[in-house]
Amino acid sequence: MSQPTYDRLVTHLERLGLGRVKDILPEVLKDAEQSADGHAAVLDRLLEEEIAAREERRIKASLRLAGLPFMRTLDTFDFAFQPSLDRAQILDLASLAFLARKQNILLLGPPGVGKTHLAVALAICACQNGASVYFTTLDNMIRGLAAADRVGKLDAKLRTYTTKSQLLVVDEVGYLPLTRAEANYLFQVVSSRYERSSVILTSNKSVTEWPEVFGDHAIATAILDRLLHHSTVLSIKGNSYRLRERAIAATRSPEPQPVPAA
């Protein structure tokens, strides 16, 4: 290939935004000269690399917009430590069929048993498969909605949680009691998403304790009615990962050294 032809090709790739193809073009052309690959094979490799690069950028952008608190996948979840969980059921949820069916997932259990880990892992699966995701704690969501309500912008703020993502993850439900007005914000979010898009929710309270948390039996019932109608409820009854890690760390702590006598 002549230099003018190569230069024009690079210019075309830049104008088309095919950055990955431009970067690997010299390597691919060199390999093609040393092999019997035809033009179609060269083009196939270039386009495959470009598609892979774009998909990687898309996933990174999706994960960034999701606002996940950390990156943990199902591969790092210790199912042996939580025998109350059905590994096959969790892996089935990771197929994301629940998203297509507009179903919800409730992860219930005491602190430290891996509820948020599982929620984040499923959210990552959703991002990797092209779904839009938004993560929030219940406290952050309620404070944001209350602030917007005070300045007359509640409807706009509600859209952050109702229509802008295919999957909404609400973490730490039940850690702090809600007033009736605050519980009503959650009801509006759940009601707007009902049978339209999915919610993953984590809570340290069983559903029978929710009326006490929300401070209003009617609102709690209305929220649960919509969440549970199309849902998978997973109750985790195992031990705390955090307590286990602390115990392991304690056993690894060096023995205190005696202070030398003066």
FIRO-344322 format. One record per atom (N, C-alpha, C): atom name; chain; residue in three letters; x, y, z. Coordinates in steps of 0.1 Angstrom, whole numbers, always signed. Layout:
# residues N
CA, A, ALA, X, Y, Z
...
***
This chain:
# residues 262
N, A, MET, +8, -12, +0
CA, A, MET, +0, +0, +0
C, A, MET, +9, +12, +0
N, A, SER, +6, +22, -9
CA, A, SER, +14, +34, -10
C, A, SER, +11, +43, +2
N, A, GLN, +21, +52, +5
CA, A, GLN, +19, +61, +17
C, A, GLN, +7, +70, +15
N, A, PRO, +5, +76, +3
CA, A, PRO, -7, +85, +2
C, A, PRO, -20, +77, +4
N, A, THR, -21, +65, -1
CA, A, THR, -33, +57, +2
C, A, THR, -35, +54, +17
N, A, TYR, -24, +51, +23
CA, A, TYR, -24, +48, +38
C, A, TYR, -29, +61, +45
N, A, ASP, -23, +72, +41
CA, A, ASP, -27, +85, +48
C, A, ASP, -42, +88, +46
N, A, ARG, -47, +86, +34
CA, A, ARG, -61, +88, +32
C, A, ARG, -70, +79, +40
N, A, LEU, -65, +66, +41
CA, A, LEU, -73, +56, +49
C, A, LEU, -73, +61, +64
N, A, VAL, -62, +65, +69
CA, A, VAL, -62, +70, +83
C, A, VAL, -71, +82, +85
N, A, THR, -71, +91, +75
CA, A, THR, -80, +103, +76
C, A, THR, -95, +98, +76
N, A, HIS, -98, +89, +67
CA, A, HIS, -112, +84, +66
C, A, HIS, -116, +78, +80
N, A, LEU, -107, +70, +86
CA, A, LEU, -110, +63, +99
C, A, LEU, -112, +74, +109
N, A, GLU, -104, +84, +109
CA, A, GLU, -106, +95, +119
C, A, GLU, -119, +102, +118
N, A, ARG, -123, +105, +105
CA, A, ARG, -136, +112, +103
C, A, ARG, -148, +103, +106
N, A, LEU, -146, +90, +105
CA, A, LEU, -157, +80, +108
C, A, LEU, -157, +77, +123
N, A, GLY, -147, +82, +131
CA, A, GLY, -146, +79, +145
C, A, GLY, -142, +65, +148
N, A, LEU, -135, +58, +139
CA, A, LEU, -131, +44, +141
C, A, LEU, -117, +44, +147
N, A, GLY, -116, +49, +159
CA, A, GLY, -104, +50, +166
C, A, GLY, -96, +38, +168
N, A, ARG, -103, +27, +172
CA, A, ARG, -96, +14, +174
C, A, ARG, -90, +9, +162
N, A, VAL, -98, +10, +151
CA, A, VAL, -93, +5, +138
C, A, VAL, -80, +13, +134
N, A, LYS, -81, +26, +136
CA, A, LYS, -69, +34, +132
C, A, LYS, -57, +30, +140
N, A, ASP, -59, +27, +153
CA, A, ASP, -48, +23, +162
C, A, ASP, -41, +10, +158
N, A, ILE, -49, +0, +154
CA, A, ILE, -43, -13, +151
C, A, ILE, -41, -15, +136
N, A, LEU, -44, -5, +128
CA, A, LEU, -42, -7, +114
C, A, LEU, -28, -11, +110
N, A, PRO, -17, -4, +115
CA, A, PRO, -4, -9, +110
C, A, PRO, -1, -23, +114
N, A, GLU, -5, -27, +126
CA, A, GLU, -3, -41, +130
C, A, GLU, -10, -51, +121
N, A, VAL, -23, -48, +118
CA, A, VAL, -31, -57, +110
C, A, VAL, -26, -58, +96
N, A, LEU, -22, -47, +91
CA, A, LEU, -16, -47, +77
C, A, LEU, -3, -55, +76
N, A, LYS, +5, -53, +87
CA, A, LYS, +18, -61, +87
C, A, LYS, +15, -76, +88
N, A, ASP, +6, -80, +97
CA, A, ASP, +2, -94, +98
C, A, ASP, -3, -99, +85
N, A, ALA, -11, -91, +78
CA, A, ALA, -17, -96, +65
C, A, ALA, -7, -98, +55
N, A, GLU, +4, -90, +55
CA, A, GLU, +15, -92, +45
C, A, GLU, +22, -105, +47
N, A, GLN, +23, -109, +60
CA, A, GLN, +30, -121, +63
C, A, GLN, +22, -134, +63
N, A, SER, +9, -132, +60
CA, A, SER, +0, -144, +60
C, A, SER, -8, -145, +47
N, A, ALA, -16, -155, +46
CA, A, ALA, -23, -156, +33
C, A, ALA, -38, -151, +35
N, A, ASP, -40, -143, +45
CA, A, ASP, -53, -138, +47
C, A, ASP, -57, -128, +36
N, A, GLY, -69, -129, +32
CA, A, GLY, -74, -120, +21
C, A, GLY, -80, -107, +27
N, A, HIS, -85, -99, +18
CA, A, HIS, -90, -86, +23
C, A, HIS, -102, -87, +32
N, A, ALA, -110, -97, +30
CA, A, ALA, -122, -99, +39
C, A, ALA, -118, -102, +53
N, A, ALA, -107, -111, +54
CA, A, ALA, -103, -114, +68
C, A, ALA, -97, -102, +75
N, A, VAL, -90, -94, +68
CA, A, VAL, -84, -82, +74
C, A, VAL, -95, -73, +78
N, A, LEU, -105, -70, +70
CA, A, LEU, -116, -62, +73
C, A, LEU, -124, -67, +85
N, A, ASP, -126, -81, +85
CA, A, ASP, -133, -87, +96
C, A, ASP, -126, -84, +110
N, A, ARG, -113, -86, +110
CA, A, ARG, -105, -84, +122
C, A, ARG, -106, -69, +127
N, A, LEU, -105, -60, +117
CA, A, LEU, -105, -46, +121
C, A, LEU, -119, -42, +127
N, A, LEU, -129, -46, +120
CA, A, LEU, -143, -43, +125
C, A, LEU, -146, -50, +139
N, A, GLU, -141, -62, +140
CA, A, GLU, -143, -69, +153
C, A, GLU, -136, -62, +165
N, A, GLU, -124, -57, +162
CA, A, GLU, -117, -49, +172
C, A, GLU, -124, -36, +175
N, A, GLU, -129, -30, +165
CA, A, GLU, -136, -17, +167
C, A, GLU, -149, -19, +176
N, A, ILE, -156, -30, +172
CA, A, ILE, -169, -33, +180
C, A, ILE, -166, -36, +194
N, A, ALA, -155, -44, +197
CA, A, ALA, -151, -47, +210
C, A, ALA, -147, -35, +218
N, A, ALA, -140, -25, +212
CA, A, ALA, -136, -13, +219
C, A, ALA, -148, -5, +222
N, A, ARG, -157, -4, +213
CA, A, ARG, -169, +5, +215
C, A, ARG, -178, -1, +226
N, A, GLU, -179, -15, +227
CA, A, GLU, -187, -21, +237
C, A, GLU, -180, -19, +251
N, A, GLU, -167, -20, +251
CA, A, GLU, -160, -17, +264
C, A, GLU, -163, -3, +269
N, A, ARG, -162, +7, +260
CA, A, ARG, -165, +21, +264
C, A, ARG, -179, +22, +268
N, A, ARG, -189, +16, +261
CA, A, ARG, -203, +16, +265
C, A, ARG, -205, +11, +279
N, A, ILE, -199, +0, +282
CA, A, ILE, -201, -6, +296
C, A, ILE, -195, +3, +306
N, A, LYS, -183, +8, +304
CA, A, LYS, -177, +17, +314
C, A, LYS, -185, +29, +316
N, A, ALA, -191, +35, +306
CA, A, ALA, -200, +47, +307
C, A, ALA, -212, +43, +315
N, A, SER, -218, +31, +312
CA, A, SER, -230, +27, +319
C, A, SER, -228, +24, +333
N, A, LEU, -216, +18, +337
CA, A, LEU, -213, +16, +351
C, A, LEU, -211, +29, +358
N, A, ARG, -204, +39, +351
CA, A, ARG, -202, +52, +357
C, A, ARG, -215, +59, +360
N, A, LEU, -224, +59, +351
CA, A, LEU, -237, +65, +353
C, A, LEU, -246, +58, +363
N, A, ALA, -244, +45, +365
CA, A, ALA, -252, +38, +375
C, A, ALA, -249, +42, +389
N, A, GLY, -237, +47, +392
CA, A, GLY, -234, +52, +405
C, A, GLY, -233, +41, +416
N, A, LEU, -227, +30, +411
CA, A, LEU, -226, +19, +421
C, A, LEU, -215, +22, +431
N, A, PRO, -217, +17, +444
CA, A, PRO, -208, +21, +454
C, A, PRO, -195, +13, +454
N, A, PHE, -195, +2, +447
CA, A, PHE, -182, -6, +445
C, A, PHE, -185, -15, +433
N, A, MET, -174, -22, +429
CA, A, MET, -175, -32, +418
C, A, MET, -173, -46, +423
N, A, ARG, -184, -53, +425
CA, A, ARG, -183, -67, +429
C, A, ARG, -192, -76, +421
N, A, THR, -187, -87, +416
CA, A, THR, -195, -95, +407
C, A, THR, -199, -108, +414
N, A, LEU, -207, -116, +408
CA, A, LEU, -211, -129, +414
C, A, LEU, -199, -139, +415
N, A, ASP, -189, -137, +407
CA, A, ASP, -177, -146, +408
C, A, ASP, -171, -144, +422
N, A, THR, -172, -133, +428
CA, A, THR, -165, -131, +441
C, A, THR, -174, -133, +453
N, A, PHE, -187, -137, +450
CA, A, PHE, -196, -139, +462
C, A, PHE, -194, -153, +467
N, A, ASP, -192, -154, +480
CA, A, ASP, -189, -167, +487
C, A, ASP, -202, -174, +490
N, A, PHE, -207, -182, +481
CA, A, PHE, -220, -189, +483
C, A, PHE, -219, -199, +494
N, A, ALA, -207, -205, +496
CA, A, ALA, -205, -215, +507
C, A, ALA, -207, -209, +521
N, A, PHE, -204, -196, +522
CA, A, PHE, -206, -189, +535
C, A, PHE, -220, -186, +538
N, A, GLN, -229, -186, +527
CA, A, GLN, -243, -183, +529
C, A, GLN, -251, -194, +523
N, A, PRO, -252, -206, +530
CA, A, PRO, -259, -218, +525
C, A, PRO, -274, -216, +523
N, A, SER, -280, -205, +529
CA, A, SER, -294, -203, +528
C, A, SER, -298, -198, +513
N, A, LEU, -287, -194, +506
CA, A, LEU, -290, -189, +492
C, A, LEU, -289, -201, +482
N, A, ASP, -297, -201, +472
CA, A, ASP, -297, -211, +462
C, A, ASP, -288, -205, +450
N, A, ARG, -276, -210, +449
CA, A, ARG, -267, -205, +439
C, A, ARG, -273, -205, +425
N, A, ALA, -280, -216, +421
CA, A, ALA, -286, -217, +408
C, A, ALA, -297, -206, +406
N, A, GLN, -304, -203, +417
CA, A, GLN, -315, -193, +415
C, A, GLN, -308, -179, +413
N, A, ILE, -297, -176, +420
CA, A, ILE, -290, -164, +418
C, A, ILE, -285, -163, +403
N, A, LEU, -279, -173, +399
CA, A, LEU, -274, -173, +385
C, A, LEU, -285, -172, +375
N, A, ASP, -296, -177, +378
CA, A, ASP, -308, -176, +369
C, A, ASP, -312, -161, +369
N, A, LEU, -312, -154, +380
CA, A, LEU, -315, -140, +380
C, A, LEU, -305, -132, +372
N, A, ALA, -292, -137, +372
CA, A, ALA, -282, -130, +364
C, A, ALA, -284, -131, +349
N, A, SER, -293, -140, +345
CA, A, SER, -297, -141, +331
C, A, SER, -305, -129, +327
N, A, LEU, -310, -121, +337
CA, A, LEU, -318, -109, +335
C, A, LEU, -332, -111, +329
N, A, ALA, -337, -123, +330
CA, A, ALA, -351, -125, +325
C, A, ALA, -360, -116, +333
N, A, PHE, -357, -114, +346
CA, A, PHE, -366, -106, +354
C, A, PHE, -368, -91, +349
N, A, LEU, -357, -86, +342
CA, A, LEU, -358, -73, +336
C, A, LEU, -368, -73, +324
N, A, ALA, -368, -83, +316
CA, A, ALA, -377, -84, +305
C, A, ALA, -391, -85, +310
N, A, ARG, -393, -92, +321
CA, A, ARG, -406, -94, +326
C, A, ARG, -411, -82, +336
N, A, LYS, -402, -72, +337
CA, A, LYS, -406, -61, +346
C, A, LYS, -408, -65, +361
N, A, GLN, -400, -75, +365
CA, A, GLN, -402, -80, +379
C, A, GLN, -391, -74, +388
N, A, ASN, -394, -76, +401
CA, A, ASN, -386, -70, +411
C, A, ASN, -378, -81, +419
N, A, ILE, -368, -77, +426
CA, A, ILE, -360, -86, +435
C, A, ILE, -359, -79, +448
N, A, LEU, -363, -86, +459
CA, A, LEU, -361, -81, +472
C, A, LEU, -351, -90, +479
N, A, LEU, -340, -84, +484
CA, A, LEU, -330, -91, +492
C, A, LEU, -331, -87, +506
N, A, LEU, -335, -96, +515
CA, A, LEU, -337, -93, +529
C, A, LEU, -328, -101, +538
N, A, GLY, -324, -95, +549
CA, A, GLY, -315, -102, +558
C, A, GLY, -308, -92, +567
N, A, PRO, -301, -97, +577
CA, A, PRO, -294, -88, +587
C, A, PRO, -282, -81, +580
N, A, PRO, -276, -71, +586
CA, A, PRO, -265, -65, +580
C, A, PRO, -253, -74, +578
N, A, GLY, -246, -72, +567
CA, A, GLY, -233, -79, +565
C, A, GLY, -234, -92, +558
N, A, VAL, -246, -97, +554
CA, A, VAL, -248, -110, +548
C, A, VAL, -246, -110, +533
N, A, GLY, -244, -99, +526
CA, A, GLY, -241, -98, +512
C, A, GLY, -252, -93, +503
N, A, LYS, -262, -86, +509
CA, A, LYS, -273, -81, +501
C, A, LYS, -269, -71, +491
N, A, THR, -261, -62, +495
CA, A, THR, -257, -51, +486
C, A, THR, -247, -57, +475
N, A, HIS, -239, -67, +479
CA, A, HIS, -230, -73, +470
C, A, HIS, -238, -79, +459
N, A, LEU, -248, -87, +462
CA, A, LEU, -257, -93, +452
C, A, LEU, -264, -83, +443
N, A, ALA, -269, -73, +450
CA, A, ALA, -276, -62, +442
C, A, ALA, -267, -56, +432
N, A, VAL, -255, -52, +436
CA, A, VAL, -245, -46, +427
C, A, VAL, -241, -56, +416
N, A, ALA, -239, -68, +420
CA, A, ALA, -235, -78, +410
C, A, ALA, -245, -80, +399
N, A, LEU, -258, -80, +403
CA, A, LEU, -269, -81, +393
C, A, LEU, -269, -68, +385
N, A, ALA, -267, -57, +391
CA, A, ALA, -267, -44, +384
C, A, ALA, -256, -44, +373
N, A, ILE, -244, -49, +377
CA, A, ILE, -233, -50, +367
C, A, ILE, -237, -58, +356
N, A, CYS, -243, -70, +358
CA, A, CYS, -248, -78, +347
C, A, CYS, -257, -71, +338
N, A, ALA, -266, -63, +344
CA, A, ALA, -275, -55, +336
C, A, ALA, -268, -45, +327
N, A, CYS, -258, -38, +333
CA, A, CYS, -250, -28, +325
C, A, CYS, -243, -35, +314
N, A, GLN, -237, -46, +317
CA, A, GLN, -229, -53, +306
C, A, GLN, -238, -58, +295
N, A, ASN, -251, -60, +298
CA, A, ASN, -260, -65, +287
C, A, ASN, -269, -54, +281
N, A, GLY, -265, -41, +283
CA, A, GLY, -271, -30, +276
C, A, GLY, -282, -23, +284
N, A, ALA, -285, -27, +296
CA, A, ALA, -296, -21, +303
C, A, ALA, -291, -9, +311
N, A, SER, -300, +2, +312
CA, A, SER, -296, +13, +320
C, A, SER, -299, +10, +335
N, A, VAL, -290, +15, +344
CA, A, VAL, -291, +12, +358
C, A, VAL, -289, +24, +366
N, A, TYR, -296, +25, +378
CA, A, TYR, -293, +36, +387
C, A, TYR, -294, +30, +401
N, A, PHE, -283, +34, +409
CA, A, PHE, -282, +29, +423
C, A, PHE, -283, +40, +432
N, A, THR, -291, +38, +443
CA, A, THR, -292, +48, +454
C, A, THR, -295, +41, +467
N, A, THR, -291, +47, +478
CA, A, THR, -296, +42, +491
C, A, THR, -310, +49, +493
N, A, LEU, -318, +43, +501
CA, A, LEU, -331, +49, +504
C, A, LEU, -330, +63, +510
N, A, ASP, -321, +64, +519
CA, A, ASP, -319, +77, +526
C, A, ASP, -315, +88, +516
N, A, ASN, -306, +85, +507
CA, A, ASN, -302, +95, +497
C, A, ASN, -314, +98, +487
N, A, MET, -321, +88, +484
CA, A, MET, -333, +91, +475
C, A, MET, -343, +100, +482
N, A, ILE, -346, +96, +494
CA, A, ILE, -356, +104, +502
C, A, ILE, -352, +118, +504
N, A, ARG, -339, +120, +508
CA, A, ARG, -334, +134, +510
C, A, ARG, -334, +142, +497
N, A, GLY, -331, +135, +486
CA, A, GLY, -331, +142, +473
C, A, GLY, -345, +146, +468
N, A, LEU, -355, +137, +470
CA, A, LEU, -368, +140, +467
C, A, LEU, -374, +151, +476
N, A, ALA, -371, +151, +489
CA, A, ALA, -376, +161, +498
C, A, ALA, -371, +175, +495
N, A, ALA, -358, +175, +491
CA, A, ALA, -352, +188, +487
C, A, ALA, -358, +193, +475
N, A, ALA, -361, +185, +465
CA, A, ALA, -367, +189, +453
C, A, ALA, -381, +194, +455
N, A, ASP, -388, +187, +464
CA, A, ASP, -402, +190, +467
C, A, ASP, -403, +204, +473
N, A, ARG, -393, +208, +482
CA, A, ARG, -393, +221, +488
C, A, ARG, -392, +232, +479
N, A, VAL, -385, +230, +467
CA, A, VAL, -384, +241, +457
C, A, VAL, -393, +239, +445
N, A, GLY, -402, +230, +446
CA, A, GLY, -412, +228, +436
C, A, GLY, -407, +221, +424
N, A, LYS, -397, +212, +426
CA, A, LYS, -392, +204, +414
C, A, LYS, -393, +189, +417
N, A, LEU, -403, +185, +424
CA, A, LEU, -405, +171, +428
C, A, LEU, -407, +162, +415
N, A, ASP, -415, +167, +406
CA, A, ASP, -418, +158, +394
C, A, ASP, -405, +156, +386
N, A, ALA, -397, +166, +384
CA, A, ALA, -385, +164, +377
C, A, ALA, -375, +154, +384
N, A, LYS, -374, +156, +397
CA, A, LYS, -365, +147, +405
C, A, LYS, -371, +133, +405
N, A, LEU, -384, +131, +405
CA, A, LEU, -390, +117, +405
C, A, LEU, -385, +110, +393
N, A, ARG, -384, +117, +382
CA, A, ARG, -381, +110, +369
C, A, ARG, -367, +104, +370
N, A, THR, -358, +109, +379
CA, A, THR, -345, +103, +381
C, A, THR, -347, +88, +385
N, A, TYR, -357, +86, +393
CA, A, TYR, -359, +72, +399
C, A, TYR, -370, +64, +392
N, A, THR, -378, +70, +383
CA, A, THR, -389, +63, +377
C, A, THR, -388, +60, +363
N, A, THR, -382, +69, +355
CA, A, THR, -382, +67, +340
C, A, THR, -369, +67, +334
N, A, LYS, -358, +70, +341
CA, A, LYS, -345, +72, +335
C, A, LYS, -336, +59, +335
N, A, SER, -342, +48, +341
CA, A, SER, -334, +36, +341
C, A, SER, -343, +24, +340
N, A, GLN, -338, +13, +334
CA, A, GLN, -345, +1, +333
C, A, GLN, -345, -7, +346
N, A, LEU, -334, -4, +354
CA, A, LEU, -333, -11, +367
C, A, LEU, -329, -1, +377
N, A, LEU, -337, +0, +388
CA, A, LEU, -334, +9, +399
C, A, LEU, -330, +0, +411
N, A, VAL, -319, +3, +417
CA, A, VAL, -314, -4, +429
C, A, VAL, -316, +5, +441
N, A, VAL, -324, +1, +451
CA, A, VAL, -326, +9, +463
C, A, VAL, -320, +1, +475
N, A, ASP, -309, +6, +480
CA, A, ASP, -302, -1, +491
C, A, ASP, -306, +5, +505
N, A, GLU, -305, -4, +515
CA, A, GLU, -306, +0, +529
C, A, GLU, -320, +5, +533
N, A, VAL, -330, -2, +528
CA, A, VAL, -344, +1, +532
C, A, VAL, -346, -5, +546
N, A, GLY, -350, +4, +556
CA, A, GLY, -353, -1, +569
C, A, GLY, -343, +3, +579
N, A, TYR, -332, +8, +575
CA, A, TYR, -321, +12, +585
C, A, TYR, -325, +24, +593
N, A, LEU, -333, +33, +587
CA, A, LEU, -338, +45, +593
C, A, LEU, -353, +46, +592
N, A, PRO, -361, +49, +602
CA, A, PRO, -375, +50, +601
C, A, PRO, -379, +62, +592
N, A, LEU, -390, +61, +586
CA, A, LEU, -395, +72, +577
C, A, LEU, -408, +79, +583
N, A, THR, -409, +91, +580
CA, A, THR, -422, +98, +583
C, A, THR, -432, +94, +572
N, A, ARG, -444, +97, +574
CA, A, ARG, -455, +94, +564
C, A, ARG, -452, +101, +551
N, A, ALA, -447, +113, +552
CA, A, ALA, -444, +121, +539
C, A, ALA, -433, +114, +532
N, A, GLU, -422, +110, +539
CA, A, GLU, -411, +103, +533
C, A, GLU, -415, +90, +527
N, A, ALA, -423, +82, +534
CA, A, ALA, -428, +70, +529
C, A, ALA, -436, +72, +516
N, A, ASN, -443, +83, +515
CA, A, ASN, -450, +86, +503
C, A, ASN, -442, +88, +491
N, A, TYR, -430, +93, +493
CA, A, TYR, -420, +95, +482
C, A, TYR, -417, +81, +476
N, A, LEU, -414, +71, +485
CA, A, LEU, -411, +58, +481
C, A, LEU, -422, +52, +473
N, A, PHE, -434, +54, +479
CA, A, PHE, -446, +49, +472
C, A, PHE, -448, +54, +458
N, A, GLN, -445, +67, +456
CA, A, GLN, -446, +73, +443
C, A, GLN, -436, +67, +433
N, A, VAL, -424, +64, +438
CA, A, VAL, -414, +58, +429
C, A, VAL, -418, +43, +426
N, A, VAL, -422, +36, +436
CA, A, VAL, -426, +22, +433
C, A, VAL, -438, +21, +424
N, A, SER, -448, +30, +427
CA, A, SER, -460, +30, +419
C, A, SER, -458, +33, +405
N, A, SER, -449, +43, +402
CA, A, SER, -445, +47, +388
C, A, SER, -438, +36, +381
N, A, ARG, -430, +28, +388
CA, A, ARG, -423, +17, +381
C, A, ARG, -431, +4, +380
N, A, TYR, -442, +3, +387
CA, A, TYR, -449, -9, +388
C, A, TYR, -453, -14, +374
N, A, GLU, -449, -26, +370
CA, A, GLU, -452, -33, +358
C, A, GLU, -446, -25, +346
N, A, ARG, -437, -16, +348
CA, A, ARG, -431, -8, +338
C, A, ARG, -416, -11, +337
N, A, SER, -410, -12, +349
CA, A, SER, -395, -15, +350
C, A, SER, -392, -21, +363
N, A, SER, -380, -26, +365
CA, A, SER, -377, -34, +376
C, A, SER, -370, -26, +387
N, A, VAL, -371, -32, +400
CA, A, VAL, -365, -26, +411
C, A, VAL, -358, -38, +419
N, A, ILE, -345, -35, +423
CA, A, ILE, -339, -44, +432
C, A, ILE, -338, -36, +445
N, A, LEU, -343, -42, +456
CA, A, LEU, -343, -35, +469
C, A, LEU, -337, -44, +480
N, A, THR, -329, -38, +488
CA, A, THR, -323, -45, +499
C, A, THR, -328, -39, +512
N, A, SER, -330, -48, +522
CA, A, SER, -336, -44, +535
C, A, SER, -331, -53, +546
N, A, ASN, -328, -47, +558
CA, A, ASN, -325, -55, +569
C, A, ASN, -338, -59, +577
N, A, LYS, -349, -55, +572
CA, A, LYS, -362, -58, +579
C, A, LYS, -370, -68, +570
N, A, SER, -377, -77, +577
CA, A, SER, -387, -85, +570
C, A, SER, -398, -77, +565
N, A, VAL, -406, -82, +555
CA, A, VAL, -417, -74, +550
C, A, VAL, -428, -71, +561
N, A, THR, -429, -80, +571
CA, A, THR, -438, -78, +581
C, A, THR, -435, -67, +590
N, A, GLU, -422, -62, +590
CA, A, GLU, -418, -51, +598
C, A, GLU, -419, -38, +591
N, A, TRP, -422, -38, +579
CA, A, TRP, -422, -25, +571
C, A, TRP, -432, -15, +576
N, A, PRO, -445, -19, +580
CA, A, PRO, -454, -9, +585
C, A, PRO, -448, +0, +597
N, A, GLU, -440, -7, +605
CA, A, GLU, -433, +0, +616
C, A, GLU, -422, +10, +611
N, A, VAL, -415, +5, +601
CA, A, VAL, -404, +14, +595
C, A, VAL, -410, +26, +588
N, A, PHE, -421, +24, +580
CA, A, PHE, -427, +35, +573
C, A, PHE, -436, +43, +581
N, A, GLY, -440, +39, +592
CA, A, GLY, -448, +48, +601
C, A, GLY, -463, +49, +597
N, A, ASP, -467, +41, +587
CA, A, ASP, -480, +42, +582
C, A, ASP, -484, +28, +575
N, A, HIS, -493, +21, +581
CA, A, HIS, -497, +8, +577
C, A, HIS, -502, +8, +562
N, A, ALA, -510, +18, +559
CA, A, ALA, -516, +18, +546
C, A, ALA, -506, +20, +535
N, A, ILE, -496, +30, +537
CA, A, ILE, -486, +32, +527
C, A, ILE, -477, +20, +526
N, A, ALA, -473, +14, +537
CA, A, ALA, -465, +2, +537
C, A, ALA, -472, -9, +529
N, A, THR, -484, -11, +531
CA, A, THR, -492, -21, +524
C, A, THR, -492, -19, +509
N, A, ALA, -495, -6, +506
CA, A, ALA, -495, -2, +491
C, A, ALA, -482, -4, +484
N, A, ILE, -471, -1, +491
CA, A, ILE, -457, -3, +486
C, A, ILE, -455, -18, +484
N, A, LEU, -458, -26, +494
CA, A, LEU, -455, -40, +493
C, A, LEU, -464, -47, +483
N, A, ASP, -476, -42, +482
CA, A, ASP, -485, -48, +472
C, A, ASP, -480, -47, +458
N, A, ARG, -473, -36, +455
CA, A, ARG, -468, -34, +441
C, A, ARG, -454, -41, +440
N, A, LEU, -446, -40, +450
CA, A, LEU, -433, -47, +449
C, A, LEU, -434, -62, +448
N, A, LEU, -443, -68, +456
CA, A, LEU, -444, -82, +457
C, A, LEU, -452, -89, +446
N, A, HIS, -460, -81, +439
CA, A, HIS, -469, -87, +429
C, A, HIS, -461, -95, +418
N, A, HIS, -450, -89, +413
CA, A, HIS, -441, -96, +404
C, A, HIS, -427, -95, +410
N, A, SER, -424, -105, +418
CA, A, SER, -411, -104, +424
C, A, SER, -405, -117, +428
N, A, THR, -392, -116, +431
CA, A, THR, -384, -127, +437
C, A, THR, -379, -122, +451
N, A, VAL, -383, -129, +461
CA, A, VAL, -379, -125, +475
C, A, VAL, -368, -135, +480
N, A, LEU, -357, -130, +483
CA, A, LEU, -346, -138, +488
C, A, LEU, -343, -134, +503
N, A, SER, -345, -143, +512
CA, A, SER, -342, -140, +526
C, A, SER, -329, -147, +529
N, A, ILE, -319, -139, +533
CA, A, ILE, -305, -144, +536
C, A, ILE, -304, -146, +551
N, A, LYS, -301, -157, +556
CA, A, LYS, -301, -160, +571
C, A, LYS, -288, -164, +576
N, A, GLY, -277, -161, +568
CA, A, GLY, -264, -165, +572
C, A, GLY, -257, -155, +582
N, A, ASN, -244, -157, +583
CA, A, ASN, -236, -148, +592
C, A, ASN, -231, -136, +584
N, A, SER, -225, -127, +591
CA, A, SER, -220, -115, +585
C, A, SER, -206, -117, +579
N, A, TYR, -204, -113, +567
CA, A, TYR, -191, -113, +560
C, A, TYR, -182, -103, +568
N, A, ARG, -187, -92, +571
CA, A, ARG, -178, -82, +578
C, A, ARG, -173, -87, +591
N, A, LEU, -181, -93, +599
CA, A, LEU, -177, -99, +612
C, A, LEU, -166, -110, +609
N, A, ARG, -168, -118, +599
CA, A, ARG, -159, -128, +596
C, A, ARG, -145, -122, +592
N, A, GLU, -146, -111, +584
CA, A, GLU, -133, -105, +579
C, A, GLU, -126, -99, +591
N, A, ARG, -134, -93, +600
CA, A, ARG, -127, -87, +612
C, A, ARG, -121, -98, +621
N, A, ALA, -127, -109, +622
CA, A, ALA, -122, -120, +630
C, A, ALA, -109, -126, +623
N, A, ILE, -109, -127, +610
CA, A, ILE, -97, -131, +603
C, A, ILE, -86, -121, +604
N, A, ALA, -89, -108, +603
CA, A, ALA, -79, -98, +605
C, A, ALA, -73, -98, +619
N, A, ALA, -82, -101, +629
CA, A, ALA, -77, -101, +643
C, A, ALA, -67, -113, +645
N, A, THR, -69, -124, +638
CA, A, THR, -60, -135, +640
C, A, THR, -47, -133, +633
N, A, ARG, -47, -124, +624
CA, A, ARG, -35, -121, +616
C, A, ARG, -27, -109, +623
N, A, SER, -32, -103, +633
CA, A, SER, -26, -91, +639
C, A, SER, -13, -96, +646
N, A, PRO, -2, -89, +645
CA, A, PRO, +10, -94, +651
C, A, PRO, +9, -93, +667
N, A, GLU, +16, -102, +673
CA, A, GLU, +16, -102, +688
C, A, GLU, +23, -89, +693
N, A, PRO, +18, -83, +703
CA, A, PRO, +24, -71, +709
C, A, PRO, +38, -74, +714
N, A, GLN, +48, -66, +711
CA, A, GLN, +61, -68, +715
C, A, GLN, +64, -62, +729
N, A, PRO, +70, -69, +738
CA, A, PRO, +73, -64, +751
C, A, PRO, +82, -52, +750
N, A, VAL, +80, -42, +759
CA, A, VAL, +88, -30, +760
C, A, VAL, +101, -33, +767
N, A, PRO, +112, -30, +761
CA, A, PRO, +125, -33, +768
C, A, PRO, +126, -26, +781
N, A, ALA, +132, -33, +791
CA, A, ALA, +134, -27, +804
C, A, ALA, +144, -16, +802
N, A, ALA, +143, -5, +810
CA, A, ALA, +152, +6, +810
C, A, ALA, +166, +1, +815
***
